[in-house]
Amino acid sequence: MADTLRKLKAEILQALGHPTRIAIVEELQRAELSAGQLIERLKLEQANASQHLAVLRNRQVVVRRKEGNQVFYSLRHPAFAEVLVLLRHACLGILNDSRELLREIRAEEVRQSGTRKARR
């Protein structure tokens, strides 16, 4: 059972492993949207949008419903939006750590530069 759940998690993460699919999920966390609305908002080609939506659908991230000749998409579960919020927080933490490291490197360069000048 644990392996089956891990496999499902991996499949979902693979589905979210493309910037366009992340953008689609971000749009759908606000509201259900038609395929046309997603295409317009994200400036996608129709064929490209269809491929990404198929991946998200096949991996159970989004569901669709037909109304007349339109297809509407929504997140299968709100937790998918929460995953992206958590990832955003993790990314901000990584970027803050990198910024701090860059400050330390720059400070070290200034100290070394001052030491070299003093030796001359």
Stockholm file with secondary structure:
# STOCKHOLM 1.0

chainA/1-120         MADTLRKLKAEILQALGHPTRIAIVEELQRAELSAGQLIERLKLEQANASQHLAVLRNRQVVVRRKEGNQVFYSLRHPAFAEVLVLLRHACLGILNDSRELLREIRAEEVRQSGTRKARR
#=GR chainA/1-120 SS CHHHHHHHHHHHHHHTCSHHHHHHHHHHTTCCEEHHHHHHHHTCCHHHHHHHHHHHHHTTSEEEEEETTEEEEEESCTHHHHHHHHHHHHHHHHHHHHHHHHHHHHHHHHHHHHHHHHHC
#=GC SS_cons         CHHHHHHHHHHHHHHTCSHHHHHHHHHHTTCCEEHHHHHHHHTCCHHHHHHHHHHHHHTTSEEEEEETTEEEEEESCTHHHHHHHHHHHHHHHHHHHHHHHHHHHHHHHHHHHHHHHHHC
//
